[in-house]
């Protein structure tokens, strides 16, 4: 935080003391860029950074769970549409110096909430708090909510409803010691909630993790992709969306910015149309997914239909070692169960078979295994060319890359 006064309204990068309400008075007018934080799962910030740079944004800063840029309202719409590895697009609203919840309330009532929040709408507060005066994590949410509705009641005579749903207007509070930063959350639900994975099946991989894994693999659709143990099909579906440059946000019809005061829905329509025009219909190299569970394959197929990519994927019910491989070599990735889920001992044999399968049937391919736990990684029994850390939910995972040379039988030591 860089704020000398007790309260700083964050309107633009040149003068943070200007009134933020001006930017929503007329959404049709050109507005300045504002500090915007794009959040992500721990460890995915480098992938978010790469996406932002590919979209033409200059990176101001980066940490483990987010990247900061300058962005206009139209930019924020574009980010909600196109980002594959991010969670939320947060537009900075104000910085407040407050030592306790009462001061949080009093300072927050000075903010121009009537310029951004619908007085007859619905708001939700999401907070991260580390302040010694707070022993109930929900109390800051309540006090900030009170400040907003009291301000709106005073200015308009009406009060919005509030609750835990993030389907409408969402306010994020980040409060550490005596410094609080307030954001307008322009995404609402996490961007990882694409809307296509209606049937999760077993051990699902979050969509943002799958997209980051594919980025790490440098997948672009020009080479075949084989996904045995496909589960609910997230990796293959994300691959098809990426390869045809289909914006994942097009699969969703609701974002939090739509529920702020006077949203520019005309601009939103333009952004959606531009995203649709960027999608390609070029022929892809084969994408093959398989699982030995017929219910998982059916779930993957239905999820692919919802995502609009079912026609780009070949589905098979079979043991992973019987997955048909295209004639041309490419990438093969296996995401099996983790030891913490079924017990390491019960999976050692499976991962040993994975190693045998890659070594004996996938020569010339680039092989990948995504898993958690050293016993399972060691059980593969092949020399690892690269280990990339990821966190999938609460699991500390690794993407293991194997160079499967023809005739190679190298074993890790």
Secondary structure, DSSP 8 states (H G I E B T S, - for coil): ----SSEEE---SS-TTS-TTHHHH-TTS----EEEEEE-STT-HHHHHHHHHHTT----EEETTEEEEEE-HHHHHHHHHH-SS--EEEEEEEEEE-SSHHHHHHHHTTS-GGGTB-TTSEEEEEEEEE-TT---TTHHHHHHHHHHHHHHHHHHS---EE-S--SSEEEEEEEETTEEEEEEESS-S-TT--S------SS---HHHHHHHHHHTT--SSS-EEESS-TT-HHHHHHHHHHTT--GGGG----GGGGBTT--HHHHHHHHHHHHHH--------EEEEES-HHHHHHHHHHHHHHT-GGGEEEEES-GGG----SS--EEEEE---HHHH-HHHHHHHHHHHHHHHHHH-TTSEEEEEEESHHHHHHT-S--SEEEEEEETTEEEEEEEEE--TT------
